Amino acid sequence: MYSGLEHKLRKGLHSKRFVKDLILLDSTDSTNNHGLSLKEKKEGMVILARKQIGGRGRDGRLWHSVEDKSIAMSIIIDYPKSNDSITFVPLLSANAIVDTLDFFGLNSKIKWPNDVLINSKKVSGVLCESSFIKNYSNFIIVGIGINVNLNSEDFIKDGIDYVIKPTSLKMETSKNFSLEDIATTLLNNFSKWIFEYKTNNYDNILKFWKNNWFDEGKQVSVIKNGKLITGTAKDINLQGHLVLQMEDGLEVINSGELKI
């Protein structure tokens, strides 16, 4: 399935500088769990699984993957020195996904903070988790899932409540895609955007993200401090936070406060 991936990554313009170690798994409960469980971690480690049986999204929601039809990947990066820049990690990850889908001829949009949509349906998601050692968080595990060659029947599964209607690249194009080619392109694009992040080019990250923003001008509902808030998505500020236009002014929402 991914036999030629390592060779292709070494040839990639950006991935050859960033990807340090590739862990290929036949099956795992969650690539993020695998990354979190590693005793020795380093930036540039990539975990990729053919089969993921317990993938998850935000707020513990189940992320449904199908063997040899989905991208189930986690990427380990160093924890930033400044907490102020953490919010850009899911943004740059979404940028990498949009770049990748564009390479394969698919127009996608980003629903704040971590969903990627095609025709208003969810095709991909990002889950970022911190790895703590002795009460110090020194790594971030970036989990990325992409629905690639799934059919509509693959999404019919007991116990899954889809907040956003799902789709796949195949369902949108009636074509099959090479998982290896998508993984290679995704890692090359992620490496490009992580370089922007490491060199503090947050404006570039934010500009690209806003150009592909799905929610802008739409009604958005979130739960903040246990209270349901509904407003119009007005902006993403320089900290990567969502700015809602309310009847009585502006409300700033950190992605960590988002519940729905």
MIDOSE-1310 file (N, C-alpha, C; in nm, 2 decimals, decimal comma, always signed):
residues 260
mysg	+0,08/-0,12/+0,00/+0,00/+0,00/+0,00/+0,09/+0,13/+0,00; +0,18/+0,13/+0,09/+0,27/+0,25/+0,10/+0,42/+0,22/+0,08; +0,44/+0,12/+0,00/+0,58/+0,06/-0,02/+0,67/+0,17/-0,08; +0,62/+0,25/-0,16/+0,71/+0,35/-0,23/+0,71/+0,49/-0,16
lehk	+0,64/+0,50/-0,05/+0,62/+0,63/+0,01/+0,75/+0,70/+0,06; +0,83/+0,62/+0,13/+0,95/+0,67/+0,18/+1,04/+0,73/+0,07; +1,05/+0,66/-0,04/+1,14/+0,70/-0,15/+1,08/+0,83/-0,21; +0,95/+0,84/-0,22/+0,89/+0,96/-0,27/+0,91/+1,08/-0,18
lrkg	+0,90/+1,06/-0,05/+0,92/+1,17/+0,04/+1,06/+1,22/+0,04; +1,16/+1,14/+0,02/+1,30/+1,19/+0,01/+1,32/+1,27/-0,11; +1,23/+1,26/-0,21/+1,24/+1,34/-0,34/+1,16/+1,47/-0,33; +1,07/+1,48/-0,23/+0,98/+1,59/-0,22/+1,06/+1,72/-0,18
lhsk	+1,02/+1,83/-0,24/+1,09/+1,96/-0,22/+1,10/+1,99/-0,07; +0,99/+1,98/+0,00/+0,98/+2,02/+0,14/+0,99/+1,90/+0,23; +0,92/+1,79/+0,20/+0,92/+1,67/+0,29/+1,05/+1,61/+0,31; +1,15/+1,62/+0,22/+1,28/+1,56/+0,24/+1,35/+1,63/+0,36
rfvk	+1,31/+1,76/+0,39/+1,37/+1,83/+0,50/+1,30/+1,81/+0,63; +1,17/+1,77/+0,63/+1,10/+1,77/+0,75/+1,07/+1,62/+0,80; +1,03/+1,53/+0,71/+1,00/+1,40/+0,75/+1,13/+1,32/+0,79; +1,14/+1,28/+0,92/+1,25/+1,22/+0,97/+1,23/+1,07/+0,99
dlil	+1,11/+1,02/+1,02/+1,09/+0,88/+1,04/+0,95/+0,85/+1,00; +0,93/+0,74/+0,94/+0,80/+0,69/+0,89/+0,76/+0,56/+0,95; +0,65/+0,56/+1,03/+0,60/+0,44/+1,09/+0,48/+0,40/+1,02; +0,48/+0,28/+0,96/+0,37/+0,23/+0,88/+0,31/+0,11/+0,96
ldst	+0,18/+0,12/+0,98/+0,11/+0,02/+1,06/+0,00/-0,04/+0,98; -0,02/-0,17/+0,99/-0,13/-0,24/+0,93/-0,26/-0,21/+1,00; -0,26/-0,20/+1,13/-0,38/-0,17/+1,20/-0,34/-0,10/+1,33; -0,43/-0,01/+1,38/-0,41/+0,06/+1,51/-0,55/+0,11/+1,55
dstn	-0,56/+0,13/+1,68/-0,69/+0,19/+1,73/-0,69/+0,34/+1,68; -0,58/+0,41/+1,69/-0,58/+0,55/+1,65/-0,43/+0,59/+1,63; -0,40/+0,65/+1,51/-0,26/+0,69/+1,49/-0,22/+0,80/+1,59; -0,31/+0,88/+1,64/-0,28/+0,98/+1,74/-0,24/+0,90/+1,87
nhgl	-0,32/+0,80/+1,91/-0,29/+0,72/+2,03/-0,15/+0,66/+2,02; -0,12/+0,61/+1,90/+0,01/+0,55/+1,88/+0,12/+0,65/+1,90; +0,10/+0,77/+1,84/+0,20/+0,87/+1,86/+0,22/+0,91/+2,00; +0,10/+0,93/+2,07/+0,11/+0,97/+2,21/+0,18/+0,86/+2,30
slke	+0,17/+0,73/+2,26/+0,22/+0,62/+2,34/+0,37/+0,60/+2,32; +0,43/+0,66/+2,21/+0,57/+0,64/+2,18/+0,66/+0,70/+2,30; +0,75/+0,62/+2,34/+0,84/+0,66/+2,45/+0,94/+0,76/+2,40; +0,98/+0,74/+2,28/+1,08/+0,84/+2,22/+1,02/+0,90/+2,10
kkeg	+1,00/+1,03/+2,11/+0,93/+1,11/+2,00/+1,03/+1,21/+1,95; +1,01/+1,25/+1,82/+1,09/+1,36/+1,77/+1,01/+1,42/+1,65; +1,04/+1,55/+1,63/+0,97/+1,62/+1,53/+1,00/+1,55/+1,39; +0,90/+1,54/+1,31/+0,92/+1,48/+1,18/+0,88/+1,34/+1,17
mvil	+0,84/+1,28/+1,29/+0,79/+1,14/+1,28/+0,65/+1,14/+1,23; +0,62/+1,04/+1,14/+0,49/+1,03/+1,08/+0,44/+0,89/+1,10; +0,32/+0,88/+1,15/+0,25/+0,75/+1,17/+0,14/+0,74/+1,07; +0,14/+0,63/+0,99/+0,04/+0,61/+0,89/-0,02/+0,47/+0,90
arkq	-0,15/+0,45/+0,90/-0,21/+0,32/+0,92/-0,30/+0,28/+0,80; -0,29/+0,16/+0,76/-0,39/+0,11/+0,66/-0,53/+0,10/+0,72; -0,53/+0,06/+0,85/-0,66/+0,03/+0,92/-0,66/+0,10/+1,05; -0,76/+0,19/+1,08/-0,77/+0,26/+1,20/-0,91/+0,23/+1,26
iggr	-0,92/+0,17/+1,37/-1,05/+0,12/+1,42/-1,11/+0,21/+1,53; -1,03/+0,30/+1,58/-1,08/+0,39/+1,69/-1,04/+0,53/+1,67; -1,04/+0,58/+1,54/-1,01/+0,72/+1,52/-1,11/+0,81/+1,58; -1,06/+0,93/+1,62/-1,15/+1,02/+1,69/-1,13/+1,16/+1,64
grdg	-1,23/+1,25/+1,66/-1,23/+1,39/+1,62/-1,24/+1,47/+1,75; -1,28/+1,59/+1,73/-1,30/+1,68/+1,85/-1,41/+1,63/+1,94; -1,39/+1,66/+2,07/-1,49/+1,63/+2,17/-1,52/+1,48/+2,18; -1,42/+1,40/+2,14/-1,44/+1,25/+2,15/-1,52/+1,19/+2,05
rlwh	-1,56/+1,26/+1,94/-1,64/+1,21/+1,84/-1,56/+1,10/+1,76; -1,63/+1,00/+1,71/-1,57/+0,89/+1,64/-1,54/+0,94/+1,50; -1,41/+0,92/+1,45/-1,38/+0,94/+1,31/-1,38/+0,81/+1,24; -1,46/+0,79/+1,14/-1,48/+0,66/+1,07/-1,38/+0,65/+0,96
sved	-1,29/+0,55/+0,97/-1,20/+0,52/+0,86/-1,23/+0,38/+0,81; -1,19/+0,36/+0,68/-1,21/+0,23/+0,62/-1,08/+0,18/+0,56; -1,05/+0,05/+0,59/-0,92/+0,00/+0,55/-0,89/+0,01/+0,40; -0,77/+0,07/+0,37/-0,73/+0,08/+0,23/-0,81/+0,18/+0,15
ksia	-0,90/+0,26/+0,22/-0,98/+0,36/+0,15/-0,96/+0,50/+0,21; -0,90/+0,51/+0,32/-0,89/+0,63/+0,40/-0,74/+0,66/+0,43; -0,71/+0,79/+0,44/-0,58/+0,83/+0,50/-0,60/+0,85/+0,65; -0,52/+0,78/+0,72/-0,52/+0,79/+0,87/-0,38/+0,81/+0,91
msii	-0,35/+0,94/+0,94/-0,21/+0,98/+0,96/-0,19/+1,07/+1,08; -0,08/+1,06/+1,15/-0,04/+1,15/+1,25/+0,10/+1,20/+1,23; +0,12/+1,33/+1,26/+0,25/+1,39/+1,24/+0,29/+1,45/+1,37; +0,42/+1,43/+1,41/+0,47/+1,48/+1,54/+0,55/+1,61/+1,51
idyp	+0,52/+1,71/+1,58/+0,60/+1,84/+1,57/+0,63/+1,88/+1,71; +0,74/+1,96/+1,72/+0,78/+2,02/+1,85/+0,68/+2,11/+1,90; +0,66/+2,11/+2,03/+0,57/+2,21/+2,09/+0,64/+2,35/+2,08; +0,56/+2,45/+2,04/+0,62/+2,58/+2,02/+0,66/+2,64/+2,15
ksnd	+0,76/+2,73/+2,14/+0,81/+2,80/+2,26/+0,71/+2,90/+2,32; +0,62/+2,95/+2,23/+0,52/+3,04/+2,27/+0,38/+2,98/+2,25; +0,30/+2,98/+2,36/+0,17/+2,93/+2,35/+0,08/+3,01/+2,26; +0,12/+3,14/+2,23/+0,04/+3,22/+2,14/+0,02/+3,17/+2,00
sitf	+0,12/+3,09/+1,96/+0,12/+3,04/+1,82/+0,06/+2,91/+1,80; +0,01/+2,84/+1,91/-0,04/+2,71/+1,90/-0,16/+2,70/+1,81; -0,25/+2,81/+1,82/-0,37/+2,80/+1,74/-0,35/+2,80/+1,59; -0,22/+2,83/+1,55/-0,20/+2,82/+1,40/-0,17/+2,68/+1,35
vpll	-0,15/+2,58/+1,45/-0,12/+2,45/+1,41/-0,24/+2,38/+1,33; -0,36/+2,38/+1,39/-0,47/+2,33/+1,31/-0,50/+2,41/+1,18; -0,47/+2,54/+1,18/-0,49/+2,62/+1,06/-0,39/+2,58/+0,95; -0,26/+2,56/+0,98/-0,17/+2,53/+0,88/-0,19/+2,38/+0,83
sana	-0,24/+2,30/+0,92/-0,27/+2,16/+0,88/-0,39/+2,16/+0,78; -0,49/+2,24/+0,80/-0,60/+2,25/+0,71/-0,55/+2,30/+0,58; -0,46/+2,40/+0,58/-0,40/+2,46/+0,46/-0,34/+2,35/+0,38; -0,26/+2,26/+0,44/-0,19/+2,15/+0,37/-0,29/+2,06/+0,31
ivdt	-0,41/+2,03/+0,37/-0,51/+1,95/+0,31/-0,57/+2,01/+0,19; -0,60/+2,14/+0,20/-0,66/+2,21/+0,09/-0,56/+2,22/-0,03; -0,44/+2,24/+0,00/-0,33/+2,24/-0,11/-0,33/+2,10/-0,18; -0,34/+2,00/-0,10/-0,33/+1,86/-0,15/-0,45/+1,83/-0,24
ldff	-0,57/+1,86/-0,19/-0,69/+1,84/-0,27/-0,69/+1,92/-0,40; -0,64/+2,04/-0,39/-0,63/+2,13/-0,51/-0,54/+2,06/-0,61; -0,43/+2,00/-0,57/-0,33/+1,93/-0,66/-0,40/+1,82/-0,74; -0,50/+1,76/-0,67/-0,57/+1,65/-0,74/-0,70/+1,70/-0,81
glns	-0,71/+1,83/-0,82/-0,83/+1,89/-0,90/-0,95/+1,91/-0,82; -0,95/+1,91/-0,69/-1,07/+1,92/-0,60/-1,07/+2,06/-0,53; -1,18/+2,13/-0,54/-1,19/+2,26/-0,47/-1,25/+2,23/-0,33; -1,18/+2,27/-0,23/-1,23/+2,25/-0,09/-1,23/+2,38/-0,01
kikw	-1,30/+2,37/+0,10/-1,31/+2,49/+0,19/-1,29/+2,44/+0,33; -1,25/+2,54/+0,42/-1,22/+2,50/+0,56/-1,33/+2,56/+0,65; -1,39/+2,47/+0,73/-1,48/+2,51/+0,83/-1,41/+2,52/+0,96; -1,41/+2,64/+1,02/-1,33/+2,67/+1,14/-1,37/+2,57/+1,25
pndv	-1,27/+2,52/+1,32/-1,13/+2,54/+1,30/-1,06/+2,43/+1,23; -1,12/+2,31/+1,21/-1,04/+2,19/+1,17/-1,11/+2,10/+1,07; -1,22/+2,14/+1,00/-1,28/+2,05/+0,91/-1,26/+2,10/+0,77; -1,24/+2,01/+0,67/-1,23/+2,05/+0,53/-1,34/+1,99/+0,46
lins	-1,41/+2,07/+0,38/-1,53/+2,04/+0,31/-1,52/+2,05/+0,16; -1,59/+1,96/+0,09/-1,61/+1,97/-0,05/-1,76/+1,97/-0,07; -1,81/+2,08/-0,14/-1,95/+2,10/-0,16/-2,03/+2,09/-0,03; -1,98/+2,15/+0,07/-2,04/+2,16/+0,20/-2,05/+2,03/+0,28
kkvs	-1,98/+1,93/+0,23/-1,97/+1,80/+0,30/-1,83/+1,77/+0,35; -1,82/+1,70/+0,46/-1,69/+1,68/+0,52/-1,61/+1,57/+0,46; -1,49/+1,61/+0,41/-1,41/+1,51/+0,35/-1,28/+1,48/+0,44; -1,25/+1,57/+0,53/-1,13/+1,56/+0,60/-1,14/+1,64/+0,74
gvlc	-1,06/+1,60/+0,83/-1,06/+1,66/+0,96/-0,92/+1,66/+1,02; -0,90/+1,75/+1,12/-0,77/+1,76/+1,19/-0,79/+1,75/+1,34; -0,71/+1,67/+1,41/-0,72/+1,67/+1,56/-0,58/+1,69/+1,61; -0,55/+1,80/+1,68/-0,42/+1,82/+1,74/-0,43/+1,79/+1,89
essf	-0,33/+1,72/+1,94/-0,32/+1,68/+2,08/-0,18/+1,70/+2,13; -0,17/+1,74/+2,26/-0,03/+1,76/+2,32/+0,01/+1,63/+2,39; +0,15/+1,61/+2,38/+0,21/+1,50/+2,45/+0,28/+1,56/+2,57; +0,25/+1,52/+2,69/+0,30/+1,57/+2,82/+0,41/+1,47/+2,87
ikny	+0,52/+1,52/+2,91/+0,62/+1,45/+2,98/+0,66/+1,53/+3,10; +0,64/+1,47/+3,22/+0,68/+1,54/+3,35/+0,61/+1,68/+3,35; +0,48/+1,68/+3,32/+0,40/+1,80/+3,33/+0,45/+1,91/+3,23; +0,53/+1,87/+3,13/+0,57/+1,97/+3,03/+0,54/+1,92/+2,89
snfi	+0,46/+1,99/+2,82/+0,41/+1,95/+2,69/+0,51/+1,99/+2,59; +0,58/+1,89/+2,53/+0,69/+1,92/+2,44/+0,67/+1,87/+2,30; +0,55/+1,81/+2,27/+0,52/+1,77/+2,13/+0,37/+1,79/+2,11; +0,34/+1,81/+1,98/+0,20/+1,82/+1,94/+0,19/+1,70/+1,83
ivgi	+0,08/+1,62/+1,85/+0,05/+1,52/+1,76/-0,06/+1,57/+1,67; -0,04/+1,58/+1,54/-0,13/+1,64/+1,45/-0,20/+1,52/+1,37; -0,32/+1,49/+1,40/-0,39/+1,38/+1,34/-0,47/+1,43/+1,22; -0,45/+1,36/+1,10/-0,52/+1,40/+0,98/-0,59/+1,28/+0,92
ginv	-0,72/+1,29/+0,90/-0,80/+1,19/+0,83/-0,86/+1,24/+0,70; -0,85/+1,17/+0,60/-0,91/+1,21/+0,47/-0,99/+1,09/+0,41; -1,11/+1,11/+0,38/-1,20/+1,01/+0,31/-1,16/+1,01/+0,17; -1,10/+0,90/+0,12/-1,05/+0,90/-0,02/-1,14/+0,81/-0,11
nlns	-1,13/+0,68/-0,10/-1,21/+0,60/-0,19/-1,33/+0,53/-0,13; -1,39/+0,60/-0,03/-1,51/+0,54/+0,03/-1,63/+0,56/-0,06; -1,72/+0,47/-0,05/-1,86/+0,48/-0,11/-1,96/+0,52/-0,01; -2,07/+0,56/-0,05/-2,18/+0,61/+0,04/-2,21/+0,50/+0,15
edfi	-2,21/+0,37/+0,11/-2,24/+0,26/+0,20/-2,14/+0,25/+0,31; -2,01/+0,30/+0,29/-1,91/+0,29/+0,39/-1,94/+0,38/+0,51; -2,02/+0,48/+0,49/-2,05/+0,57/+0,60/-2,17/+0,53/+0,68; -2,23/+0,42/+0,64/-2,35/+0,37/+0,72/-2,29/+0,28/+0,83
kdgi	-2,29/+0,33/+0,95/-2,23/+0,26/+1,06/-2,30/+0,29/+1,19; -2,34/+0,19/+1,27/-2,41/+0,21/+1,39/-2,32/+0,29/+1,49; -2,39/+0,38/+1,56/-2,32/+0,46/+1,66/-2,25/+0,59/+1,62; -2,25/+0,61/+1,49/-2,19/+0,73/+1,44/-2,30/+0,84/+1,40
dyvi	-2,29/+0,95/+1,47/-2,38/+1,06/+1,44/-2,30/+1,17/+1,37; -2,32/+1,19/+1,24/-2,24/+1,28/+1,16/-2,30/+1,42/+1,18; -2,22/+1,51/+1,24/-2,26/+1,65/+1,26/-2,27/+1,72/+1,12; -2,17/+1,69/+1,04/-2,17/+1,74/+0,90/-2,18/+1,61/+0,80
kpts	-2,26/+1,62/+0,70/-2,27/+1,51/+0,61/-2,13/+1,48/+0,55; -2,09/+1,35/+0,55/-1,96/+1,31/+0,50/-1,96/+1,29/+0,35; -1,84/+1,29/+0,30/-1,82/+1,26/+0,16/-1,68/+1,21/+0,14; -1,65/+1,17/+0,02/-1,51/+1,12/-0,01/-1,47/+1,18/-0,14
lkme	-1,34/+1,16/-0,17/-1,29/+1,21/-0,30/-1,35/+1,13/-0,41; -1,37/+1,00/-0,39/-1,43/+0,92/-0,49/-1,58/+0,95/-0,52; -1,65/+0,98/-0,41/-1,79/+1,02/-0,42/-1,81/+1,15/-0,50; -1,71/+1,24/-0,48/-1,72/+1,37/-0,55/-1,67/+1,37/-0,69
tskn	-1,59/+1,27/-0,73/-1,53/+1,27/-0,87/-1,57/+1,14/-0,95; -1,62/+1,04/-0,88/-1,64/+0,91/-0,94/-1,51/+0,84/-0,99; -1,40/+0,88/-0,92/-1,27/+0,82/-0,96/-1,20/+0,76/-0,83; -1,12/+0,66/-0,85/-1,03/+0,61/-0,74/-0,90/+0,69/-0,74
fsle	-0,85/+0,70/-0,62/-0,72/+0,77/-0,60/-0,62/+0,68/-0,53; -0,49/+0,71/-0,56/-0,38/+0,64/-0,50/-0,36/+0,70/-0,36; -0,38/+0,61/-0,25/-0,35/+0,66/-0,12/-0,21/+0,70/-0,10; -0,12/+0,63/-0,16/+0,02/+0,67/-0,15/+0,05/+0,80/-0,22
diat	-0,01/+0,83/-0,33/+0,02/+0,96/-0,39/-0,04/+1,07/-0,31; -0,16/+1,05/-0,25/-0,22/+1,15/-0,16/-0,14/+1,18/-0,04; -0,09/+1,07/+0,02/-0,01/+1,08/+0,14/+0,12/+1,15/+0,11; +0,18/+1,12/+0,00/+0,31/+1,19/-0,04/+0,28/+1,34/-0,06
tlln	+0,18/+1,37/-0,13/+0,15/+1,51/-0,16/+0,11/+1,59/-0,03; +0,03/+1,52/+0,06/-0,01/+1,58/+0,18/+0,12/+1,61/+0,27; +0,21/+1,52/+0,28/+0,32/+1,54/+0,37/+0,42/+1,65/+0,31; +0,43/+1,65/+0,18/+0,51/+1,76/+0,12/+0,44/+1,90/+0,15
nfsk	+0,31/+1,90/+0,14/+0,24/+2,03/+0,16/+0,25/+2,07/+0,31; +0,23/+1,97/+0,40/+0,24/+1,99/+0,54/+0,38/+2,05/+0,58; +0,48/+1,99/+0,52/+0,62/+2,03/+0,54/+0,64/+2,17/+0,50; +0,58/+2,21/+0,39/+0,59/+2,35/+0,34/+0,52/+2,44/+0,44
wife	+0,40/+2,41/+0,49/+0,34/+2,50/+0,58/+0,40/+2,50/+0,72; +0,46/+2,39/+0,76/+0,52/+2,39/+0,89/+0,65/+2,48/+0,88; +0,71/+2,49/+0,77/+0,82/+2,58/+0,75/+0,78/+2,72/+0,76; +0,66/+2,76/+0,71/+0,61/+2,89/+0,73/+0,58/+2,92/+0,87
yktn	+0,54/+2,82/+0,94/+0,51/+2,83/+1,09/+0,64/+2,85/+1,17; +0,74/+2,77/+1,13/+0,87/+2,78/+1,21/+0,94/+2,91/+1,19; +0,91/+2,97/+1,07/+0,98/+3,10/+1,04/+0,89/+3,22/+1,07; +0,78/+3,19/+1,15/+0,69/+3,30/+1,20/+0,61/+3,37/+1,09
nydn	+0,59/+3,30/+0,98/+0,51/+3,37/+0,87/+0,36/+3,34/+0,89; +0,31/+3,38/+1,01/+0,17/+3,36/+1,04/+0,08/+3,43/+0,95; +0,12/+3,54/+0,90/+0,03/+3,61/+0,80/+0,01/+3,53/+0,68; +0,11/+3,46/+0,63/+0,09/+3,38/+0,51/-0,01/+3,26/+0,54
ilkf	+0,01/+3,20/+0,66/-0,08/+3,09/+0,70/-0,23/+3,14/+0,70; -0,24/+3,26/+0,77/-0,38/+3,31/+0,79/-0,44/+3,36/+0,66; -0,36/+3,42/+0,57/-0,41/+3,47/+0,44/-0,46/+3,36/+0,36; -0,39/+3,25/+0,35/-0,43/+3,13/+0,27/-0,55/+3,07/+0,33
wknn	-0,55/+3,06/+0,46/-0,67/+3,00/+0,53/-0,80/+3,08/+0,50; -0,79/+3,21/+0,52/-0,90/+3,30/+0,50/-0,96/+3,29/+0,35; -0,86/+3,27/+0,26/-0,90/+3,27/+0,12/-0,98/+3,14/+0,09; -0,98/+3,04/+0,18/-1,05/+2,92/+0,16/-1,15/+2,89/+0,28
wfde	-1,19/+3,00/+0,34/-1,28/+2,99/+0,46/-1,42/+2,97/+0,42; -1,48/+2,86/+0,47/-1,62/+2,83/+0,44/-1,72/+2,91/+0,52; -1,69/+2,94/+0,65/-1,79/+3,00/+0,74/-1,81/+3,15/+0,72; -1,72/+3,21/+0,65/-1,73/+3,36/+0,65/-1,87/+3,41/+0,61
gkqv	-1,92/+3,50/+0,70/-2,06/+3,56/+0,67/-2,17/+3,47/+0,70; -2,15/+3,34/+0,75/-2,25/+3,25/+0,78/-2,28/+3,25/+0,93; -2,40/+3,20/+0,97/-2,44/+3,19/+1,11/-2,36/+3,07/+1,17; -2,30/+3,09/+1,28/-2,22/+2,99/+1,35/-2,27/+2,98/+1,50
svik	-2,29/+2,86/+1,55/-2,32/+2,83/+1,68/-2,21/+2,76/+1,76; -2,18/+2,81/+1,88/-2,08/+2,75/+1,96/-2,13/+2,74/+2,10; -2,07/+2,66/+2,18/-2,09/+2,66/+2,33/-1,97/+2,71/+2,40; -1,98/+2,83/+2,46/-1,87/+2,89/+2,54/-1,91/+2,90/+2,68
ngkl	-1,83/+2,84/+2,77/-1,86/+2,84/+2,91/-2,00/+2,79/+2,94; -2,04/+2,69/+2,87/-2,17/+2,62/+2,90/-2,28/+2,69/+2,84; -2,26/+2,80/+2,76/-2,37/+2,88/+2,71/-2,37/+2,88/+2,55; -2,48/+2,85/+2,49/-2,49/+2,85/+2,35/-2,49/+2,99/+2,29
itgt	-2,40/+3,01/+2,20/-2,38/+3,15/+2,14/-2,39/+3,13/+1,99; -2,47/+3,22/+1,93/-2,49/+3,22/+1,78/-2,46/+3,36/+1,73; -2,38/+3,36/+1,63/-2,35/+3,49/+1,57/-2,30/+3,47/+1,42; -2,26/+3,57/+1,36/-2,22/+3,57/+1,22/-2,06/+3,57/+1,22
akdi	-2,01/+3,47/+1,15/-1,86/+3,46/+1,14/-1,81/+3,58/+1,06; -1,73/+3,66/+1,13/-1,69/+3,79/+1,08/-1,54/+3,78/+1,04; -1,46/+3,72/+1,12/-1,31/+3,72/+1,09/-1,24/+3,61/+1,17; -1,12/+3,59/+1,13/-1,02/+3,51/+1,21/-0,91/+3,61/+1,25
nlqg	-0,89/+3,63/+1,38/-0,79/+3,73/+1,42/-0,65/+3,68/+1,41; -0,55/+3,77/+1,44/-0,41/+3,74/+1,43/-0,37/+3,62/+1,52; -0,45/+3,59/+1,62/-0,42/+3,48/+1,70/-0,48/+3,35/+1,65; -0,55/+3,35/+1,54/-0,62/+3,24/+1,49/-0,75/+3,21/+1,55
hlvl	-0,81/+3,30/+1,62/-0,94/+3,28/+1,69/-1,05/+3,33/+1,61; -1,17/+3,27/+1,62/-1,29/+3,31/+1,55/-1,35/+3,43/+1,61; -1,38/+3,53/+1,53/-1,45/+3,65/+1,57/-1,60/+3,65/+1,52; -1,69/+3,65/+1,61/-1,83/+3,64/+1,58/-1,89/+3,78/+1,60
qmed	-1,98/+3,82/+1,50/-2,06/+3,94/+1,51/-2,19/+3,91/+1,58; -2,20/+3,96/+1,70/-2,32/+3,94/+1,78/-2,41/+4,07/+1,77; -2,53/+4,06/+1,82/-2,62/+4,18/+1,82/-2,56/+4,29/+1,91; -2,49/+4,25/+2,01/-2,44/+4,35/+2,10/-2,29/+4,38/+2,09
glev	-2,23/+4,33/+1,98/-2,08/+4,35/+1,96/-2,01/+4,23/+1,91; -1,88/+4,22/+1,93/-1,80/+4,11/+1,89/-1,77/+4,01/+2,00; -1,77/+3,89/+1,96/-1,73/+3,78/+2,06/-1,61/+3,70/+1,99; -1,51/+3,68/+2,07/-1,39/+3,61/+2,02/-1,39/+3,47/+2,08
insg	-1,38/+3,37/+1,99/-1,38/+3,23/+2,04/-1,25/+3,16/+2,01; -1,19/+3,11/+2,11/-1,07/+3,02/+2,09/-1,12/+2,89/+2,05; -1,04/+2,82/+1,96/-1,08/+2,69/+1,92/-1,10/+2,59/+2,03; -1,03/+2,61/+2,14/-1,04/+2,52/+2,26/-1,17/+2,54/+2,33
elki	-1,25/+2,65/+2,30/-1,38/+2,67/+2,36/-1,49/+2,62/+2,28; -1,46/+2,58/+2,15/-1,56/+2,54/+2,06/-1,62/+2,40/+2,10; -1,75/+2,39/+2,10/-1,81/+2,26/+2,13/-1,90/+2,20/+2,02; -1,96/+2,29/+1,94/-2,04/+2,24/+1,83/-2,02/+2,33/+1,71
